[in-house]
Amino acid sequence: MNRDRFPALHDGWARLDGPAGSQVVDSAIEAMAGWMRSSGSANHGGVFKAAHETDELVEGTRAACAALLGGEPAGIAFGPSFTALTMRFAATVARELKPGDEIVCTRLDHDSNVRPWVIAAERAGVKVRFAEPEPDTLELPASAVEAVLSERTRWVAVTAASNAIGTVPDLPGIVAAAHRVGARVYVDAVHATPHRRHDVAALDIDVLGCSAYKWFGPHIGVLCARPEILSEYRPDKLNPSPDEAPDRWELGTLPFEALAGVRAAAGYMLELDLEAVRAHEDALLAAALDGLGSMDHVTLYGAAADRAPTLMFNVAGRSSAETARALAEREIAVWDGNYYAWELERHLGLAPHGAVRAGFLHYNDAADAERLLAAVAELG
Ligand SMILES: Cc1ncc(COP(=O)(O)O)c(C=O)c1O
């Protein structure tokens, strides 16, 4: 779908590396170049025309991200990456933790939604408990989180989709269970956002984070929080920088040219028919799973009923890096190793070589899936 909107897709490669970063949509590329070329580019907070235009850009980008994620502009904060934002958020929250408090993480999450909490918890002297995925399917039902919740749980850090095996956890059930014991929920929607629409307000999520470079924009992280949460906590900041939320969560000057790209990419995402996207991606996933599943020399990991179109596998007798290199020789881009799904790699006993990951985005087509299958078949 929409391949002609992605200038980078014209070099003949099958780009199945979308989970590591999508290609950029034309409108975002043009918005970034246009911003830098325009005379509206300045710093924000000044009293002249270009500075006002920059203020409008920041506000407009917060509004676009709020519309995309179902939040409010006052709850949108930008940062260099989801990882950087989460490190800052967890460290800030940890100052309020008391002895005996607990944090819940999952074995399904990317390490950027695990290690910041583990580090912060260690500093605060509080315990981290892990929710384990179901042994056979690697699904994460609400019961897996409920098993490690207590009345001392303060935060639950959970993914909206695994960046390794695609599992979409039961987010509504997990949020409800966490709230029942008085805990707040921090959702990593980095992998999920190009595939699923999230509505932070409707789902009653406390904080959700994502990264625009996974949804066809530039490299920048986005937090979408309930505005009261950003106002309640006090991150480290400089004296003269704004003290109001969301600005006080942002360190230094924002990358305005990237914000222009984010605003355009959010606009593109809002125009996409995500039901059609889902049907298209599910068909690609089903074709790839059927094909790989029928090959004796392939082991597939994860079988969640609800999953993003991301699959993980190994080929007998080859490390994941060897398989990925063999696919690269055929101009097929996939990832190898653990892609920072560090807990899951250990949970599955796959360290240190991990597995191959191939992920579809809506701009992939049936030919990409067929090329993957033909190439992996040759490795048998
Ligand atoms: C699920 C998930 N969470 C977090 C991250 C980290 O995002 P960032 O690169 O913005 O720190 C990634 C990146 O691959 C991811 O896939």
The ligand as a MOL file (V3000), in Angstrom:
LIG
                    3D

  0  0  0     0  0            999 V3000
M  V30 BEGIN CTAB
M  V30 COUNTS 16 16 0 0 0
M  V30 BEGIN ATOM
M  V30 1 C 9.2260 -1.9370 21.1490 0
M  V30 2 C 10.3510 -0.9520 21.1560 0
M  V30 3 N 10.5220 -0.1920 22.2440 0
M  V30 4 C 11.4870 0.7280 22.3110 0
M  V30 5 C 12.3720 0.9170 21.2860 0
M  V30 6 C 13.4400 1.9560 21.4390 0
M  V30 7 O 13.0490 3.1060 20.7970 0
M  V30 8 P 14.0630 4.3120 20.6340 0
M  V30 9 O 15.0270 3.9090 19.5620 0
M  V30 10 O 13.2240 5.4780 20.2580 0
M  V30 11 O 14.7300 4.5010 21.9510 0
M  V30 12 C 12.2540 0.1450 20.1330 0
M  V30 13 C 13.2020 0.3050 19.0230 0
M  V30 14 O 13.4560 -0.5790 18.2790 0
M  V30 15 C 11.2010 -0.8070 20.0690 0
M  V30 16 O 11.0160 -1.5640 18.9800 0
M  V30 END ATOM
M  V30 BEGIN BOND
M  V30 1 1 1 2
M  V30 2 1 2 3
M  V30 3 2 2 15
M  V30 4 2 3 4
M  V30 5 1 4 5
M  V30 6 1 5 6
M  V30 7 2 5 12
M  V30 8 1 6 7
M  V30 9 1 7 8
M  V30 10 2 8 9
M  V30 11 1 8 10
M  V30 12 1 8 11
M  V30 13 1 12 13
M  V30 14 1 12 15
M  V30 15 2 13 14
M  V30 16 1 15 16
M  V30 END BOND
M  V30 END CTAB
M  END
